[in-house]
Amino acid sequence: MNILKIAGGLTALAAVAHIAIIVGGADWYRFFGAGEEMATLSEHGFLYPALLTGLIATMLAIWSAYAFSGAGVIRLLPFTNKILALISIVFLVRGIFSIPAVLLSSSPYMLELADKMPFMVISSLYCLLLGSCFGYGVYCRTKHQGHA
């Protein structure tokens, strides 16, 4: 289950990056594509950007724990295979559809993201990699457990 260890590590890295964004403040929100509104709110001391980004970091940390659980690094968590499959789907959907959504939408936020296409490509590829690792990992777990 080494692929799930990779998925867990890369997802943990994404969680840490989100914590760094909170600490880095408005410029980091801008650089990482959170949008001008989030950056401005952060500049003015509103808690919303930090709370939302912290929630995302927490979710990613939980997903990382599920990957490590599936890899046998930590104890088995409830519904591991099902959760790993759902995580895979979320990452794959984000990776596949985010660039078309940015290119086809005319909302102010999507127009901001269209100006950050290198970031969009890199983050989409990262999500595709994560989704593939989680998906292949759960496939290997299911095959190894004898469940078709």
N, CA, C and O atoms as a GROMACS GRO file, in nm:
protein
  592
    1MET      N    1   0.080  -0.119   0.000
    1MET     CA    2   0.000   0.000   0.000
    1MET      C    3   0.086   0.127   0.000
    1MET      O    4   0.044   0.230   0.054
    2ASN      N    5   0.203   0.120  -0.059
    2ASN     CA    6   0.290   0.238  -0.062
    2ASN      C    7   0.226   0.357  -0.131
    2ASN      O    8   0.256   0.471  -0.096
    3ILE      N    9   0.138   0.332  -0.227
    3ILE     CA   10   0.074   0.443  -0.299
    3ILE      C   11  -0.012   0.525  -0.203
    3ILE      O   12  -0.024   0.647  -0.219
    4LEU      N   13  -0.072   0.460  -0.104
    4LEU     CA   14  -0.151   0.533  -0.005
    4LEU      C   15  -0.061   0.612   0.090
    4LEU      O   16  -0.102   0.716   0.142
    5LYS      N   17   0.060   0.566   0.114
    5LYS     CA   18   0.155   0.645   0.193
    5LYS      C   19   0.192   0.772   0.116
    5LYS      O   20   0.202   0.880   0.175
    6ILE      N   21   0.210   0.759  -0.014
    6ILE     CA   22   0.239   0.876  -0.098
    6ILE      C   23   0.119   0.971  -0.094
    6ILE      O   24   0.136   1.092  -0.077
    7ALA      N   25  -0.001   0.916  -0.112
    7ALA     CA   26  -0.123   0.998  -0.108
    7ALA      C   27  -0.135   1.070   0.027
    7ALA      O   28  -0.168   1.188   0.032
    8GLY      N   29  -0.108   0.999   0.135
    8GLY     CA   30  -0.115   1.059   0.267
    8GLY      C   31  -0.014   1.171   0.286
    8GLY      O   32  -0.046   1.276   0.341
    9GLY      N   33   0.108   1.148   0.240
    9GLY     CA   34   0.211   1.251   0.252
    9GLY      C   35   0.181   1.374   0.169
    9GLY      O   36   0.197   1.486   0.216
   10LEU      N   37   0.137   1.353   0.045
   10LEU     CA   38   0.105   1.466  -0.043
   10LEU      C   39  -0.017   1.543   0.006
   10LEU      O   40  -0.024   1.665  -0.009
   11THR      N   41  -0.112   1.473   0.063
   11THR     CA   42  -0.231   1.540   0.117
   11THR      C   43  -0.195   1.616   0.244
   11THR      O   44  -0.246   1.726   0.268
   12ALA      N   45  -0.108   1.559   0.326
   12ALA     CA   46  -0.060   1.630   0.445
   12ALA      C   47   0.015   1.756   0.404
   12ALA      O   48   0.002   1.860   0.469
   13LEU      N   49   0.092   1.748   0.297
   13LEU     CA   50   0.163   1.866   0.246
   13LEU      C   51   0.065   1.974   0.204
   13LEU      O   52   0.088   2.093   0.229
   14ALA      N   53  -0.044   1.935   0.141
   14ALA     CA   54  -0.149   2.032   0.103
   14ALA      C   55  -0.212   2.094   0.227
   14ALA      O   56  -0.243   2.214   0.227
   15ALA      N   57  -0.232   2.015   0.332
   15ALA     CA   58  -0.288   2.069   0.457
   15ALA      C   59  -0.193   2.172   0.517
   15ALA      O   60  -0.236   2.279   0.560
   16VAL      N   61  -0.065   2.140   0.520
   16VAL     CA   62   0.034   2.233   0.573
   16VAL      C   63   0.040   2.360   0.489
   16VAL      O   64   0.055   2.470   0.543
   17ALA      N   65   0.028   2.346   0.358
   17ALA     CA   66   0.027   2.464   0.270
   17ALA      C   67  -0.090   2.556   0.305
   17ALA      O   68  -0.076   2.678   0.303
   18HIS      N   69  -0.204   2.498   0.336
   18HIS     CA   70  -0.320   2.580   0.372
   18HIS      C   71  -0.298   2.652   0.506
   18HIS      O   72  -0.341   2.766   0.523
   19ILE      N   73  -0.232   2.588   0.598
   19ILE     CA   74  -0.197   2.654   0.724
   19ILE      C   75  -0.098   2.768   0.697
   19ILE      O   76  -0.109   2.876   0.755
   20ALA      N   77  -0.002   2.743   0.608
   20ALA     CA   78   0.094   2.848   0.572
   20ALA      C   79   0.026   2.967   0.508
   20ALA      O   80   0.067   3.081   0.528
   21ILE      N   81  -0.079   2.942   0.431
   21ILE     CA   82  -0.155   3.052   0.369
   21ILE      C   83  -0.216   3.140   0.477
   21ILE      O   84  -0.214   3.263   0.466
   22ILE      N   85  -0.271   3.078   0.581
   22ILE     CA   86  -0.329   3.157   0.690
   22ILE      C   87  -0.221   3.246   0.752
   22ILE      O   88  -0.242   3.365   0.774
   23VAL      N   89  -0.106   3.187   0.780
   23VAL     CA   90   0.004   3.261   0.842
   23VAL      C   91   0.059   3.367   0.747
   23VAL      O   92   0.092   3.478   0.788
   24GLY      N   93   0.069   3.332   0.617
   24GLY     CA   94   0.124   3.424   0.518
   24GLY      C   95   0.036   3.544   0.489
   24GLY      O   96   0.085   3.648   0.444
   25GLY      N   97  -0.092   3.531   0.513
   25GLY     CA   98  -0.182   3.645   0.498
   25GLY      C   99  -0.226   3.672   0.355
   25GLY      O  100  -0.225   3.584   0.269
   26ALA      N  101  -0.263   3.796   0.332
   26ALA     CA  102  -0.329   3.837   0.207
   26ALA      C  103  -0.251   3.803   0.082
   26ALA      O  104  -0.308   3.754  -0.015
   27ASP      N  105  -0.121   3.827   0.083
   27ASP     CA  106  -0.040   3.797  -0.037
   27ASP      C  107  -0.043   3.648  -0.070
   27ASP      O  108  -0.043   3.609  -0.186
   28TRP      N  109  -0.046   3.566   0.033
   28TRP     CA  110  -0.052   3.421   0.011
   28TRP      C  111  -0.189   3.380  -0.041
   28TRP      O  112  -0.199   3.292  -0.127
   29TYR      N  113  -0.294   3.442   0.011
   29TYR     CA  114  -0.428   3.414  -0.042
   29TYR      C  115  -0.434   3.448  -0.191
   29TYR      O  116  -0.490   3.373  -0.271
   30ARG      N  117  -0.375   3.561  -0.228
   30ARG     CA  118  -0.373   3.601  -0.369
   30ARG      C  119  -0.293   3.501  -0.452
   30ARG      O  120  -0.340   3.453  -0.555
   31PHE      N  121  -0.173   3.469  -0.407
   31PHE     CA  122  -0.086   3.380  -0.484
   31PHE      C  123  -0.150   3.243  -0.505
   31PHE      O  124  -0.138   3.186  -0.613
   32PHE      N  125  -0.216   3.191  -0.403
   32PHE     CA  126  -0.271   3.056  -0.411
   32PHE      C  127  -0.414   3.053  -0.464
   32PHE      O  128  -0.483   2.951  -0.450
   33GLY      N  129  -0.460   3.163  -0.523
   33GLY     CA  130  -0.586   3.160  -0.596
   33GLY      C  131  -0.711   3.170  -0.514
   33GLY      O  132  -0.819   3.133  -0.561
   34ALA      N  133  -0.700   3.219  -0.390
   34ALA     CA  134  -0.821   3.229  -0.307
   34ALA      C  135  -0.910   3.345  -0.349
   34ALA      O  136  -1.027   3.350  -0.312
   35GLY      N  137  -0.856   3.436  -0.426
   35GLY     CA  138  -0.936   3.548  -0.476
   35GLY      C  139  -0.910   3.676  -0.399
   35GLY      O  140  -0.869   3.675  -0.283
   36GLU      N  141  -0.936   3.785  -0.467
   36GLU     CA  142  -0.912   3.918  -0.408
   36GLU      C  143  -1.000   3.943  -0.287
   36GLU      O  144  -0.956   4.006  -0.190
   37GLU      N  145  -1.123   3.894  -0.290
   37GLU     CA  146  -1.212   3.916  -0.176
   37GLU      C  147  -1.156   3.853  -0.050
   37GLU      O  148  -1.155   3.916   0.056
   38MET      N  149  -1.108   3.729  -0.059
   38MET     CA  150  -1.049   3.662   0.057
   38MET      C  151  -0.924   3.736   0.103
   38MET      O  152  -0.902   3.753   0.223
   39ALA      N  153  -0.842   3.780   0.009
   39ALA     CA  154  -0.720   3.852   0.044
   39ALA      C  155  -0.753   3.984   0.115
   39ALA      O  156  -0.689   4.018   0.214
   40THR      N  157  -0.850   4.055   0.064
   40THR     CA  158  -0.890   4.182   0.124
   40THR      C  159  -0.948   4.161   0.263
   40THR      O  160  -0.917   4.236   0.356
   41LEU      N  161  -1.031   4.059   0.279
   41LEU     CA  162  -1.085   4.028   0.411
   41LEU      C  163  -0.973   3.997   0.509
   41LEU      O  164  -0.976   4.040   0.624
   42SER      N  165  -0.874   3.921   0.463
   42SER     CA  166  -0.759   3.888   0.547
   42SER      C  167  -0.682   4.014   0.586
   42SER      O  168  -0.642   4.031   0.701
   43GLU      N  169  -0.661   4.102   0.489
   43GLU     CA  170  -0.590   4.228   0.516
   43GLU      C  171  -0.660   4.312   0.621
   43GLU      O  172  -0.595   4.381   0.700
   44HIS      N  173  -0.792   4.306   0.621
   44HIS     CA  174  -0.869   4.388   0.715
   44HIS      C  175  -0.899   4.316   0.847
   44HIS      O  176  -0.977   4.365   0.928
   45GLY      N  177  -0.836   4.201   0.867
   45GLY     CA  178  -0.845   4.133   0.995
   45GLY      C  179  -0.970   4.049   1.018
   45GLY      O  180  -0.996   4.007   1.130
   46PHE      N  181  -1.046   4.024   0.913
   46PHE     CA  182  -1.163   3.937   0.928
   46PHE      C  183  -1.119   3.792   0.949
   46PHE      O  184  -1.018   3.749   0.892
   47LEU      N  185  -1.193   3.719   1.028
   47LEU     CA  186  -1.160   3.580   1.059
   47LEU      C  187  -1.204   3.483   0.951
   47LEU      O  188  -1.151   3.372   0.943
   48TYR      N  189  -1.299   3.521   0.867
   48TYR     CA  190  -1.356   3.429   0.768
   48TYR      C  191  -1.249   3.359   0.683
   48TYR      O  192  -1.255   3.237   0.670
   49PRO      N  193  -1.152   3.431   0.624
   49PRO     CA  194  -1.052   3.359   0.543
   49PRO      C  195  -0.975   3.254   0.622
   49PRO      O  196  -0.952   3.143   0.573
   50ALA      N  197  -0.935   3.288   0.744
   50ALA     CA  198  -0.860   3.193   0.825
   50ALA      C  199  -0.947   3.074   0.865
   50ALA      O  200  -0.900   2.960   0.865
   51LEU      N  201  -1.073   3.100   0.898
   51LEU     CA  202  -1.162   2.990   0.936
   51LEU      C  203  -1.188   2.895   0.820
   51LEU      O  204  -1.182   2.773   0.836
   52LEU      N  205  -1.217   2.952   0.703
   52LEU     CA  206  -1.242   2.868   0.586
   52LEU      C  207  -1.117   2.790   0.546
   52LEU      O  208  -1.125   2.671   0.517
   53THR      N  209  -1.004   2.858   0.544
   53THR     CA  210  -0.879   2.791   0.506
   53THR      C  211  -0.840   2.687   0.611
   53THR      O  212  -0.787   2.581   0.578
   54GLY      N  213  -0.866   2.718   0.737
   54GLY     CA  214  -0.842   2.620   0.844
   54GLY      C  215  -0.931   2.498   0.831
   54GLY      O  216  -0.888   2.386   0.858
   55LEU      N  217  -1.055   2.520   0.790
   55LEU     CA  218  -1.147   2.408   0.767
   55LEU      C  219  -1.095   2.319   0.654
   55LEU      O  220  -1.100   2.196   0.664
   56ILE      N  221  -1.047   2.380   0.548
   56ILE     CA  222  -0.991   2.304   0.436
   56ILE      C  223  -0.867   2.227   0.483
   56ILE      O  224  -0.851   2.109   0.448
   57ALA      N  225  -0.780   2.292   0.560
   57ALA     CA  226  -0.660   2.224   0.613
   57ALA      C  227  -0.698   2.105   0.699
   57ALA      O  228  -0.635   2.000   0.692
   58THR      N  229  -0.802   2.122   0.782
   58THR     CA  230  -0.848   2.013   0.868
   58THR      C  231  -0.902   1.897   0.785
   58THR      O  232  -0.872   1.781   0.812
   59MET      N  233  -0.981   1.929   0.683
   59MET     CA  234  -1.036   1.826   0.595
   59MET      C  235  -0.921   1.749   0.527
   59MET      O  236  -0.922   1.626   0.522
   60LEU      N  237  -0.822   1.823   0.477
   60LEU     CA  238  -0.708   1.757   0.411
   60LEU      C  239  -0.630   1.671   0.510
   60LEU      O  240  -0.582   1.563   0.474
   61ALA      N  241  -0.617   1.716   0.634
   61ALA     CA  242  -0.547   1.637   0.736
   61ALA      C  243  -0.623   1.507   0.764
   61ALA      O  244  -0.562   1.401   0.781
   62ILE      N  245  -0.755   1.515   0.771
   62ILE     CA  246  -0.836   1.394   0.791
   62ILE      C  247  -0.820   1.300   0.673
   62ILE      O  248  -0.806   1.179   0.690
   63TRP      N  249  -0.822   1.356   0.552
   63TRP     CA  250  -0.803   1.273   0.433
   63TRP      C  251  -0.666   1.207   0.434
   63TRP      O  252  -0.651   1.091   0.394
   64SER      N  253  -0.566   1.280   0.479
   64SER     CA  254  -0.432   1.224   0.491
   64SER      C  255  -0.432   1.108   0.591
   64SER      O  256  -0.371   1.004   0.567
   65ALA      N  257  -0.502   1.126   0.703
   65ALA     CA  258  -0.512   1.019   0.802
   65ALA      C  259  -0.578   0.895   0.742
   65ALA      O  260  -0.537   0.782   0.771
   66TYR      N  261  -0.680   0.914   0.660
   66TYR     CA  262  -0.744   0.800   0.595
   66TYR      C  263  -0.648   0.728   0.501
   66TYR      O  264  -0.648   0.606   0.493
   67ALA      N  265  -0.566   0.805   0.430
   67ALA     CA  266  -0.467   0.741   0.342
   67ALA      C  267  -0.368   0.658   0.425
   67ALA      O  268  -0.337   0.545   0.389
   68PHE      N  269  -0.320   0.716   0.535
   68PHE     CA  270  -0.227   0.642   0.621
   68PHE      C  271  -0.295   0.522   0.688
   68PHE      O  272  -0.231   0.420   0.711
   69SER      N  273  -0.423   0.534   0.718
   69SER     CA  274  -0.498   0.422   0.771
   69SER      C  275  -0.506   0.309   0.668
   69SER      O  276  -0.482   0.193   0.699
   70GLY      N  277  -0.541   0.347   0.544
   70GLY     CA  278  -0.549   0.247   0.438
   70GLY      C  279  -0.416   0.181   0.409
   70GLY      O  280  -0.411   0.066   0.365
   71ALA      N  281  -0.306   0.254   0.433
   71ALA     CA  282  -0.173   0.200   0.411
   71ALA      C  283  -0.123   0.115   0.528
   71ALA      O  284  -0.019   0.051   0.520
   72GLY      N  285  -0.199   0.116   0.637
   72GLY     CA  286  -0.159   0.038   0.754
   72GLY      C  287  -0.061   0.110   0.845
   72GLY      O  288  -0.003   0.048   0.934
   73VAL      N  289  -0.041   0.239   0.824
   73VAL     CA  290   0.053   0.316   0.907
   73VAL      C  291  -0.010   0.348   1.042
   73VAL      O  292   0.058   0.348   1.145
   74ILE      N  293  -0.139   0.376   1.042
   74ILE     CA  294  -0.213   0.400   1.166
   74ILE      C  295  -0.329   0.300   1.171
   74ILE      O  296  -0.354   0.227   1.075
   75ARG      N  297  -0.398   0.299   1.282
   75ARG     CA  298  -0.509   0.201   1.298
   75ARG      C  299  -0.615   0.224   1.190
   75ARG      O  300  -0.626   0.333   1.133
   76LEU      N  301  -0.690   0.122   1.164
   76LEU     CA  302  -0.795   0.128   1.063
   76LEU      C  303  -0.907   0.221   1.109
   76LEU      O  304  -0.963   0.203   1.217
   77LEU      N  305  -0.939   0.319   1.026
   77LEU     CA  306  -1.047   0.413   1.055
   77LEU      C  307  -1.177   0.360   0.996
   77LEU      O  308  -1.175   0.276   0.906
   78PRO      N  309  -1.291   0.409   1.047
   78PRO     CA  310  -1.421   0.360   0.998
   78PRO      C  311  -1.440   0.386   0.848
   78PRO      O  312  -1.404   0.492   0.797
   79PHE      N  313  -1.495   0.289   0.781
   79PHE     CA  314  -1.533   0.301   0.640
   79PHE      C  315  -1.415   0.339   0.549
   79PHE      O  316  -1.431   0.415   0.454
   80THR      N  317  -1.297   0.288   0.580
   80THR     CA  318  -1.175   0.331   0.511
   80THR      C  319  -1.187   0.321   0.360
   80THR      O  320  -1.160   0.420   0.291
   81ASN      N  321  -1.225   0.208   0.306
   81ASN     CA  322  -1.230   0.193   0.160
   81ASN      C  323  -1.330   0.290   0.096
   81ASN      O  324  -1.301   0.351  -0.007
   82LYS      N  325  -1.446   0.302   0.157
   82LYS     CA  326  -1.547   0.393   0.101
   82LYS      C  327  -1.500   0.538   0.105
   82LYS      O  328  -1.517   0.613   0.008
   83ILE      N  329  -1.441   0.577   0.217
   83ILE     CA  330  -1.392   0.715   0.230
   83ILE      C  331  -1.279   0.740   0.132
   83ILE      O  332  -1.274   0.845   0.068
   84LEU      N  333  -1.187   0.645   0.119
   84LEU     CA  334  -1.077   0.661   0.023
   84LEU      C  335  -1.129   0.676  -0.120
   84LEU      O  336  -1.077   0.756  -0.198
   85ALA      N  337  -1.232   0.599  -0.154
   85ALA     CA  338  -1.291   0.610  -0.288
   85ALA      C  339  -1.354   0.747  -0.309
   85ALA      O  340  -1.338   0.807  -0.415
   86LEU      N  341  -1.425   0.797  -0.208
   86LEU     CA  342  -1.486   0.930  -0.219
   86LEU      C  343  -1.381   1.041  -0.230
   86LEU      O  344  -1.398   1.135  -0.307
   87ILE      N  345  -1.273   1.028  -0.154
   87ILE     CA  346  -1.164   1.126  -0.162
   87ILE      C  347  -1.106   1.124  -0.302
   87ILE      O  348  -1.079   1.230  -0.360
   88SER      N  349  -1.086   1.006  -0.357
   88SER     CA  350  -1.034   0.994  -0.493
   88SER      C  351  -1.123   1.068  -0.592
   88SER      O  352  -1.075   1.141  -0.677
   89ILE      N  353  -1.252   1.047  -0.579
   89ILE     CA  354  -1.348   1.111  -0.670
   89ILE      C  355  -1.341   1.263  -0.658
   89ILE      O  356  -1.340   1.334  -0.759
   90VAL      N  357  -1.336   1.314  -0.535
   90VAL     CA  358  -1.330   1.459  -0.515
   90VAL      C  359  -1.205   1.517  -0.581
   90VAL      O  360  -1.213   1.616  -0.654
   91PHE      N  361  -1.090   1.456  -0.557
   91PHE     CA  362  -0.966   1.506  -0.617
   91PHE      C  363  -0.969   1.496  -0.770
   91PHE      O  364  -0.925   1.588  -0.839
   92LEU      N  365  -1.021   1.386  -0.822
   92LEU     CA  366  -1.026   1.370  -0.968
   92LEU      C  367  -1.121   1.472  -1.031
   92LEU      O  368  -1.089   1.530  -1.135
   93VAL      N  369  -1.236   1.494  -0.970
   93VAL     CA  370  -1.330   1.593  -1.023
   93VAL      C  371  -1.266   1.732  -1.021
   93VAL      O  372  -1.276   1.807  -1.118
   94ARG      N  373  -1.200   1.766  -0.910
   94ARG     CA  374  -1.131   1.896  -0.902
   94ARG      C  375  -1.024   1.906  -1.011
   94ARG      O  376  -1.012   2.009  -1.077
   95GLY      N  377  -0.948   1.801  -1.030
   95GLY     CA  378  -0.841   1.802  -1.128
   95GLY      C  379  -0.889   1.810  -1.271
   95GLY      O  380  -0.828   1.876  -1.354
   96ILE      N  381  -0.998   1.742  -1.301
   96ILE     CA  382  -1.049   1.735  -1.439
   96ILE      C  383  -1.131   1.859  -1.476
   96ILE      O  384  -1.117   1.911  -1.586
   97PHE      N  385  -1.215   1.905  -1.385
   97PHE     CA  386  -1.313   2.007  -1.422
   97PHE      C  387  -1.279   2.150  -1.384
   97PHE      O  388  -1.348   2.243  -1.428
   98SER      N  389  -1.176   2.172  -1.305
   98SER     CA  390  -1.151   2.309  -1.259
   98SER      C  391  -1.109   2.403  -1.372
   98SER      O  392  -1.156   2.516  -1.378
   99ILE      N  393  -1.021   2.358  -1.460
   99ILE     CA  394  -0.977   2.446  -1.570
   99ILE      C  395  -1.091   2.473  -1.667
   99ILE      O  396  -1.111   2.589  -1.703
  100PRO      N  397  -1.167   2.373  -1.712
  100PRO     CA  398  -1.282   2.405  -1.796
  100PRO      C  399  -1.381   2.499  -1.727
  100PRO      O  400  -1.438   2.588  -1.791
  101ALA      N  401  -1.403   2.480  -1.597
  101ALA     CA  402  -1.495   2.568  -1.524
  101ALA      C  403  -1.445   2.712  -1.525
  101ALA      O  404  -1.522   2.806  -1.544
  102VAL      N  405  -1.314   2.728  -1.505
  102VAL     CA  406  -1.255   2.863  -1.507
  102VAL      C  407  -1.269   2.925  -1.646
  102VAL      O  408  -1.302   3.043  -1.659
  103LEU      N  409  -1.243   2.846  -1.748
  103LEU     CA  410  -1.246   2.900  -1.884
  103LEU      C  411  -1.388   2.929  -1.934
  103LEU      O  412  -1.407   3.017  -2.018
  104LEU      N  413  -1.486   2.856  -1.883
  104LEU     CA  414  -1.623   2.872  -1.932
  104LEU      C  415  -1.709   2.965  -1.847
  104LEU      O  416  -1.818   3.004  -1.889
  105SER      N  417  -1.663   3.000  -1.729
  105SER     CA  418  -1.743   3.084  -1.640
  105SER      C  419  -1.704   3.230  -1.654
  105SER      O  420  -1.590   3.262  -1.686
  106SER      N  421  -1.799   3.317  -1.630
  106SER     CA  422  -1.771   3.460  -1.637
  106SER      C  423  -1.786   3.527  -1.500
  106SER      O  424  -1.794   3.649  -1.491
  107SER      N  425  -1.790   3.447  -1.393
  107SER     CA  426  -1.799   3.506  -1.260
  107SER      C  427  -1.668   3.579  -1.228
  107SER      O  428  -1.563   3.540  -1.279
  108PRO      N  429  -1.674   3.683  -1.147
  108PRO     CA  430  -1.552   3.758  -1.114
  108PRO      C  431  -1.440   3.671  -1.057
  108PRO      O  432  -1.324   3.690  -1.092
  109TYR      N  433  -1.476   3.577  -0.970
  109TYR     CA  434  -1.374   3.489  -0.911
  109TYR      C  435  -1.309   3.401  -1.018
  109TYR      O  436  -1.187   3.385  -1.020
  110MET      N  437  -1.389   3.345  -1.108
  110MET     CA  438  -1.334   3.260  -1.214
  110MET      C  439  -1.248   3.342  -1.311
  110MET      O  440  -1.148   3.291  -1.364
  111LEU      N  441  -1.285   3.466  -1.335
  111LEU     CA  442  -1.202   3.553  -1.419
  111LEU      C  443  -1.067   3.580  -1.352
  111LEU      O  444  -0.965   3.589  -1.420
  112GLU      N  445  -1.067   3.594  -1.219
  112GLU     CA  446  -0.941   3.608  -1.146
  112GLU      C  447  -0.855   3.484  -1.164
  112GLU      O  448  -0.734   3.494  -1.189
  113LEU      N  449  -0.917   3.367  -1.151
  113LEU     CA  450  -0.843   3.242  -1.166
  113LEU      C  451  -0.791   3.224  -1.308
  113LEU      O  452  -0.684   3.166  -1.328
  114ALA      N  453  -0.864   3.273  -1.406
  114ALA     CA  454  -0.820   3.262  -1.546
  114ALA      C  455  -0.688   3.336  -1.566
  114ALA      O  456  -0.609   3.300  -1.653
  115ASP      N  457  -0.665   3.440  -1.487
  115ASP     CA  458  -0.538   3.513  -1.494
  115ASP      C  459  -0.426   3.441  -1.421
  115ASP      O  460  -0.310   3.482  -1.430
  116LYS      N  461  -0.458   3.335  -1.351
  116LYS     CA  462  -0.358   3.255  -1.278
  116LYS      C  463  -0.352   3.114  -1.335
  116LYS      O  464  -0.350   3.015  -1.261
  117MET      N  465  -0.350   3.105  -1.467
  117MET     CA  466  -0.356   2.974  -1.531
  117MET      C  467  -0.239   2.882  -1.494
  117MET      O  468  -0.260   2.762  -1.478
  118PRO      N  469  -0.115   2.933  -1.480
  118PRO     CA  470  -0.009   2.840  -1.436
  118PRO      C  471  -0.042   2.775  -1.302
  118PRO      O  472  -0.019   2.656  -1.283
  119PHE      N  473  -0.095   2.854  -1.208
  119PHE     CA  474  -0.136   2.797  -1.079
  119PHE      C  475  -0.248   2.695  -1.099
  119PHE      O  476  -0.246   2.589  -1.037
  120MET      N  477  -0.344   2.727  -1.184
  120MET     CA  478  -0.456   2.636  -1.207
  120MET      C  479  -0.408   2.504  -1.265
  120MET      O  480  -0.454   2.397  -1.224
  121VAL      N  481  -0.316   2.510  -1.360
  121VAL     CA  482  -0.263   2.388  -1.421
  121VAL      C  483  -0.188   2.304  -1.318
  121VAL      O  484  -0.209   2.184  -1.308
  122ILE      N  485  -0.101   2.369  -1.240
  122ILE     CA  486  -0.022   2.295  -1.141
  122ILE      C  487  -0.114   2.235  -1.034
  122ILE      O  488  -0.098   2.118  -0.997
  123SER      N  489  -0.208   2.314  -0.983
  123SER     CA  490  -0.297   2.261  -0.878
  123SER      C  491  -0.388   2.152  -0.933
  123SER      O  492  -0.420   2.057  -0.862
  124SER      N  493  -0.430   2.164  -1.058
  124SER     CA  494  -0.514   2.060  -1.118
  124SER      C  495  -0.435   1.931  -1.137
  124SER      O  496  -0.487   1.822  -1.111
  125LEU      N  497  -0.311   1.943  -1.181
  125LEU     CA  498  -0.226   1.823  -1.195
  125LEU      C  499  -0.201   1.758  -1.060
  125LEU      O  500  -0.201   1.636  -1.048
  126TYR      N  501  -0.180   1.840  -0.958
  126TYR     CA  502  -0.160   1.789  -0.822
  126TYR      C  503  -0.284   1.712  -0.776
  126TYR      O  504  -0.273   1.604  -0.719
  127CYS      N  505  -0.401   1.768  -0.802
  127CYS     CA  506  -0.526   1.700  -0.765
  127CYS      C  507  -0.544   1.570  -0.844
  127CYS      O  508  -0.591   1.470  -0.789
  128LEU      N  509  -0.508   1.572  -0.972
  128LEU     CA  510  -0.517   1.449  -1.051
  128LEU      C  511  -0.423   1.342  -0.996
  128LEU      O  512  -0.459   1.224  -0.989
  129LEU      N  513  -0.303   1.383  -0.957
  129LEU     CA  514  -0.208   1.290  -0.898
  129LEU      C  515  -0.264   1.232  -0.768
  129LEU      O  516  -0.261   1.111  -0.748
  130LEU      N  517  -0.316   1.319  -0.682
  130LEU     CA  518  -0.373   1.272  -0.556
  130LEU      C  519  -0.492   1.180  -0.579
  130LEU      O  520  -0.502   1.074  -0.516
  131GLY      N  521  -0.581   1.220  -0.668
  131GLY     CA  522  -0.697   1.136  -0.696
  131GLY      C  523  -0.658   1.000  -0.750
  131GLY      O  524  -0.719   0.899  -0.715
  132SER      N  525  -0.557   0.999  -0.834
  132SER     CA  526  -0.508   0.871  -0.890
  132SER      C  527  -0.444   0.785  -0.781
  132SER      O  528  -0.466   0.664  -0.777
  133CYS      N  529  -0.367   0.846  -0.693
  133CYS     CA  530  -0.304   0.771  -0.583
  133CYS      C  531  -0.411   0.712  -0.490
  133CYS      O  532  -0.404   0.594  -0.455
  134PHE      N  533  -0.507   0.794  -0.450
  134PHE     CA  534  -0.614   0.743  -0.364
  134PHE      C  535  -0.693   0.634  -0.435
  134PHE      O  536  -0.723   0.530  -0.376
  135GLY      N  537  -0.727   0.656  -0.561
  135GLY     CA  538  -0.805   0.558  -0.636
  135GLY      C  539  -0.733   0.427  -0.653
  135GLY      O  540  -0.790   0.320  -0.631
  136TYR      N  541  -0.607   0.434  -0.693
  136TYR     CA  542  -0.530   0.311  -0.711
  136TYR      C  543  -0.508   0.242  -0.576
  136TYR      O  544  -0.509   0.119  -0.567
  137GLY      N  545  -0.487   0.322  -0.472
  137GLY     CA  546  -0.468   0.264  -0.340
  137GLY      C  547  -0.590   0.188  -0.292
  137GLY      O  548  -0.577   0.077  -0.240
  138VAL      N  549  -0.708   0.245  -0.311
  138VAL     CA  550  -0.829   0.175  -0.268
  138VAL      C  551  -0.855   0.053  -0.358
  138VAL      O  552  -0.905  -0.049  -0.311
  139TYR      N  553  -0.821   0.064  -0.486
  139TYR     CA  554  -0.832  -0.052  -0.575
  139TYR      C  555  -0.744  -0.166  -0.525
  139TYR      O  556  -0.789  -0.280  -0.519
  140CYS      N  557  -0.620  -0.135  -0.489
  140CYS     CA  558  -0.528  -0.238  -0.440
  140CYS      C  559  -0.577  -0.298  -0.308
  140CYS      O  560  -0.567  -0.418  -0.287
  141ARG      N  561  -0.629  -0.213  -0.219
  141ARG     CA  562  -0.683  -0.262  -0.092
  141ARG      C  563  -0.800  -0.356  -0.116
  141ARG      O  564  -0.809  -0.462  -0.054
  142THR      N  565  -0.890  -0.318  -0.204
  142THR     CA  566  -1.008  -0.398  -0.233
  142THR      C  567  -0.969  -0.530  -0.298
  142THR      O  568  -1.023  -0.635  -0.263
  143LYS      N  569  -0.877  -0.525  -0.390
  143LYS     CA  570  -0.831  -0.647  -0.458
  143LYS      C  571  -0.763  -0.739  -0.358
  143LYS      O  572  -0.783  -0.861  -0.361
  144HIS      N  573  -0.680  -0.682  -0.269
  144HIS     CA  574  -0.609  -0.760  -0.170
  144HIS      C  575  -0.703  -0.823  -0.068
  144HIS      O  576  -0.678  -0.932  -0.017
  145GLN      N  577  -0.813  -0.752  -0.038
  145GLN     CA  578  -0.910  -0.803   0.059
  145GLN      C  579  -1.008  -0.903  -0.002
  145GLN      O  580  -1.086  -0.965   0.070
  146GLY      N  581  -1.003  -0.918  -0.134
  146GLY     CA  582  -1.090  -1.014  -0.199
  146GLY      C  583  -1.230  -0.964  -0.227
  146GLY      O  584  -1.320  -1.044  -0.255
  147HIS      N  585  -1.251  -0.833  -0.219
  147HIS     CA  586  -1.382  -0.774  -0.250
  147HIS      C  587  -1.377  -0.719  -0.391
  147HIS      O  588  -1.291  -0.636  -0.423
  148ALA      N  589  -1.468  -0.763  -0.475
  148ALA     CA  590  -1.470  -0.714  -0.612
  148ALA      C  591  -1.549  -0.589  -0.627
  148ALA      O  592  -1.560  -0.536  -0.737
   0.00000   0.00000   0.00000
